[in-house]
């Protein structure tokens, strides 16, 4: 079994810039059928020769298929790495934009910088936090419609109650 770093990567396997190229190919592939060097260069804001050099390295690592002047495709291994990076990017974007309230453009740039540094454990914990926060927002909206909800986080429960208790009952938050 290969030793992996805290971020889940095999040492020396894929650099941060390599992950950026793989993610770009993945995202472009979702919008286009055929991906060319020109498309990747435009997406990343780099020169075509830089893309060709990066793709050659990724090809040697078995992560992309690319022939000179041909289309760029991810291999199965490349697609796995790209999907992992894209998931971290989306998670970070959600946290930065929805939770912290950063503007979308700034949140995307920050997510791109941070996506390479997250460990597997930190990613899992952040995912739980974002999911709980989304659930909390949904339940808070429902509570405004007269429903009750309880959110438990870090051993504490937060109760959302309807504004008006049912006749003959008393909300826990209300004093007698």
C-alpha positions as CSV (number, residue, x, y, z in Angstrom):
1,X,0.0,0.0,0.0
2,X,1.3,3.5,-0.9
3,X,1.9,6.0,1.9
4,X,-0.3,9.1,1.5
5,X,0.1,12.6,2.8
6,X,-2.4,14.3,5.1
7,X,-4.2,15.6,2.0
8,X,-4.7,12.1,0.7
9,X,-2.2,12.4,-2.2
10,X,0.6,10.0,-2.8
11,X,3.9,11.9,-2.3
12,X,5.3,13.2,-5.5
13,X,2.3,12.1,-7.5
14,X,0.4,15.3,-8.4
15,X,1.5,18.9,-7.7
16,X,-0.9,21.7,-6.9
17,X,-0.6,23.0,-10.4
18,X,-1.2,19.5,-11.8
19,X,-4.4,19.4,-9.8
20,X,-5.4,22.7,-11.3
21,X,-4.9,21.4,-14.8
22,X,-6.9,18.2,-14.0
23,X,-9.7,20.2,-12.5
24,X,-9.8,22.5,-15.5
25,X,-10.0,19.6,-17.9
26,X,-12.8,18.1,-15.8
27,X,-14.8,21.4,-15.7
28,X,-14.3,22.0,-19.4
29,X,-15.4,18.5,-20.2
30,X,-18.7,19.1,-18.5
31,X,-19.3,22.0,-20.8
32,X,-17.7,20.7,-24.1
33,X,-17.3,17.5,-25.8
34,X,-13.7,18.1,-27.1
35,X,-11.1,19.8,-25.0
36,X,-8.1,21.4,-26.6
37,X,-4.9,22.9,-25.2
38,X,-6.3,26.3,-26.1
39,X,-9.3,25.8,-23.9
40,X,-7.2,24.8,-20.9
41,X,-4.9,27.8,-21.4
42,X,-7.8,30.2,-21.6
43,X,-9.5,28.7,-18.5
44,X,-6.3,28.9,-16.4
45,X,-4.9,32.1,-17.8
46,X,-1.6,30.5,-18.9
47,X,0.2,30.1,-22.2
48,X,-0.3,27.2,-24.5
49,X,3.3,26.0,-24.2
50,X,2.7,25.9,-20.4
51,X,-0.3,23.7,-20.9
52,X,1.5,21.4,-23.3
53,X,4.4,20.9,-20.7
54,X,1.9,20.3,-17.9
55,X,-0.1,17.8,-19.9
56,X,3.1,15.9,-20.9
57,X,3.9,15.5,-17.2
58,X,0.4,14.4,-16.4
59,X,0.5,12.0,-19.3
60,X,3.6,10.4,-17.9
61,X,1.8,10.0,-14.6
62,X,-1.1,8.3,-16.4
63,X,-3.6,11.0,-15.6
64,X,-4.4,12.3,-19.1
65,X,-4.5,11.3,-22.7
66,X,-3.2,13.8,-25.1
67,X,-1.5,13.7,-28.5
68,X,0.1,16.6,-30.2
69,X,-2.7,18.9,-31.6
70,X,-5.2,16.4,-30.3
71,X,-8.0,16.5,-27.7
72,X,-7.3,16.3,-24.0
73,X,-9.0,13.6,-22.0
74,X,-8.7,12.4,-18.4
75,X,-7.8,8.8,-17.7
76,X,-9.8,7.0,-15.0
77,X,-7.1,7.9,-12.4
78,X,-7.0,11.5,-13.6
79,X,-10.8,11.7,-13.3
80,X,-10.6,10.5,-9.7
81,X,-8.0,13.2,-8.8
82,X,-9.9,15.9,-10.7
83,X,-13.2,14.9,-9.0
84,X,-11.6,15.0,-5.6
85,X,-10.1,18.5,-6.2
86,X,-13.4,19.7,-7.7
87,X,-15.4,18.4,-4.6
88,X,-13.0,20.3,-2.3
89,X,-13.3,23.4,-4.4
90,X,-17.1,23.3,-4.3
91,X,-17.2,22.6,-0.5
92,X,-14.8,25.5,0.2
93,X,-16.8,27.8,-2.2
94,X,-20.0,26.9,-0.3
95,X,-18.4,27.6,3.0
96,X,-16.8,30.8,2.0
97,X,-19.8,32.2,0.0
98,X,-22.8,30.8,1.9
99,X,-21.5,30.7,5.5
100,X,-19.0,33.5,5.6
101,X,-20.8,35.7,3.0
102,X,-17.8,36.4,0.7
103,X,-18.8,37.5,-2.8
104,X,-18.9,34.7,-5.3
105,X,-15.8,35.7,-7.3
106,X,-13.7,36.2,-4.2
107,X,-15.0,32.9,-2.7
108,X,-14.1,31.0,-5.9
109,X,-10.5,32.5,-5.9
110,X,-10.0,31.7,-2.2
111,X,-11.4,28.2,-2.7
112,X,-9.0,27.6,-5.5
113,X,-6.0,28.6,-3.3
114,X,-7.2,26.5,-0.3
115,X,-8.4,23.3,-2.1
116,X,-4.9,21.9,-2.2
117,X,-4.1,22.3,1.4
118,X,-7.1,20.6,3.1
119,X,-6.4,17.2,4.7
120,X,-8.9,14.4,4.3
121,X,-10.0,14.8,7.9
122,X,-10.4,18.6,7.6
123,X,-12.4,18.1,4.4
124,X,-14.8,15.6,6.2
125,X,-15.3,18.0,9.2
126,X,-15.9,21.0,7.0
127,X,-18.4,19.0,4.9
128,X,-20.3,18.1,8.1
129,X,-20.3,21.7,9.2
130,X,-21.6,23.0,5.9
131,X,-24.3,20.3,5.7
132,X,-25.4,21.1,9.3
133,X,-25.4,24.8,8.5
134,X,-27.6,24.2,5.4
135,X,-29.9,22.0,7.5
136,X,-30.1,24.7,10.1
137,X,-31.1,27.3,7.6
138,X,-33.8,25.0,6.1
139,X,-35.2,24.2,9.5
140,X,-35.2,27.9,10.5
141,X,-37.2,28.7,7.4
142,X,-39.6,25.9,8.2
143,X,-40.0,27.0,11.8
144,X,-41.3,30.3,10.5
145,X,-44.1,28.4,8.9
146,X,-45.2,27.0,12.2
147,X,-43.2,23.8,12.4
148,X,-40.8,22.8,15.1
149,X,-37.2,21.7,14.6
150,X,-34.2,20.8,16.8
151,X,-30.6,21.1,15.7
152,X,-27.9,19.3,17.6
153,X,-24.3,20.4,17.2
154,X,-21.3,19.8,19.4
155,X,-23.5,18.3,22.1
156,X,-25.8,21.3,22.3
157,X,-29.3,21.5,21.0
158,X,-30.9,24.5,19.6
159,X,-34.7,24.5,19.4
160,X,-36.7,26.4,16.9
161,X,-40.3,26.6,17.9
162,X,-43.3,28.1,16.2
163,X,-44.1,31.7,17.2
164,X,-47.4,30.7,18.8
165,X,-47.5,27.5,20.8
166,X,-50.5,25.2,20.4
167,X,-53.3,25.9,22.7
168,X,-52.8,24.1,26.1
169,X,-49.1,23.7,25.6
170,X,-46.1,25.8,26.5
171,X,-42.8,26.2,24.6
172,X,-39.7,25.3,26.6
173,X,-38.2,28.7,25.9
174,X,-41.2,30.5,27.4
175,X,-41.4,31.4,31.0
176,X,-44.5,30.7,33.1
